[in-house]
């Protein structure tokens, strides 16, 4: 019988997985726009922007799939739940990137989900909260 803690843990793993999948889809759908956003942000050297854009989309896909597998694993016994923690690493990295943007004082789009809205403290907070969800999933299943 599936326990409530397993359902909660699975949801905590699926929310960031779906978020990352949607973000990856947007970045893959319009890679030139994402590249333009990365250029405008001026954090990554221009010659690496193309690779960074592709690498970001790949990382998002890998972490989304890993989060989905981890969520399914929770219901099936939890053996692969650690895969979900890769989402935390990626989302905390995104949060740190946004903090760099904010510290530089540049009002540029964050590039999240194809939005033209500038990066903000809310953007960083969203990434941190999503990154904490897989960690919370581990905690929930150990209680």
N, C-alpha and C positions, 0 to 999 in steps of 0.2 A: 504494500500500500504506500502511495506517495504521501510524504509528510508535507505540512505547510512550509516548513523551513526549506525543503527542496524546491518547492514552487517559487518561493521568494528568491532563493539563490539563483534559480534559472532565469527569473525575470531580471534580476540584477546583472546577469551576464548578457541577456538578450538586448536590453535597452541600449547599451553602448555599441553592441554588435550591429544593430539595425542603424543606429546613427552613423557609424563608420561606413556601412554599406551604402547608405544614401549619399554620404559625402563623396565616396569613391566614385559612385555612378555620375555625380555631377562633374567631378574632375575629369573623368574619362569622356563624358559627353561633350565637354568644351575645353579641351586641353590648352588651346591657345589663350583663352580667357584666364585660365588658372596660371599659365605662364606669365601673362601680363600682370596679374596681381602680384606674383612673386617678384617680378622686376620692380614694380612700384614700391613694394615693401623695402627694397634695398637692404635685405639682411643676408641674402645669399649672393655670392659673386655671380655676375651675369653668365659666365661660361658654364656654371653648374645649374642654372635655373631649369633647363629642360630635364636634366636627370633628376633634379629634386622633385619636380612636378610628377614625373613618372614614378619615382620611388615612393612619393607620398601616396599616390593612388594604389600602388602595389601593397604597401604597408597597411593601408586601410582595408583592403580586400582580405589580406592574410589575417589580420586581427579580427575582422568581422566573422570570417569563417571559423577561426579559432574560438571566438566567443560563442558562436552557434554550437560548435562541437562540445564546448565546455558545458553549455546549458543542457544539452542532451545528455551529457555524461552525468550531470548532477542527478537527473532522474533515474539514470541507469546504474548508479553506484558511485559516481564522483571521481573515478580514476583519472579522467582527463581535464578536470576542472582547472588545473593550473594553466591551461592554455588561455583561459580568460584573462589571466594577469598580464598577458602581452598587450591587451587593450589598455590597461592602466599605464603601462610604460609609454605607449604611443600618445595617449591623451595627456599625460603629464608633460611630455615633450611638446605637444601643441600648446599647452598652457604656458610653458616657459618661453616658447617662441612669441606668443602674444605679449607676454611681459616685456620681452626685448623690444617689440614694436612700440609698446606704450612708453617705455623709458626713453626711446628715441624721439618721442613727441610727434610722430608722423601720423596724420589722419589718413590712413589708407584702408582699403577693404581688407577684411581678415581672410577672405577666400573661402569661408565656410559655406557650404551648400550653394555656392554660386551667388552669394549675397553681395550687394554693393555697399552694405553698411560698414562703417569703419570698425576696426578692432576696438574693443573696449574692455574694461575690467570685467564686465558681464561675460564677455567672450571667454576670458581666462577662467572665470569662476565656473562657467558651464563645462569647460574641458576638465577642470579639477573634479567637479562633482561626478561627471561621467566616468572619470578615471578611478574615483573612489568606489564606484558601484561594484566592480569585480572583487575588490578587496573586501567589501562588505559581504559579498556572496561567500567568500571563504570563511569569514567570521560567523555568518549565519549557520553554515553547515557544521561548524565545529562546536556550536553551543549545545 
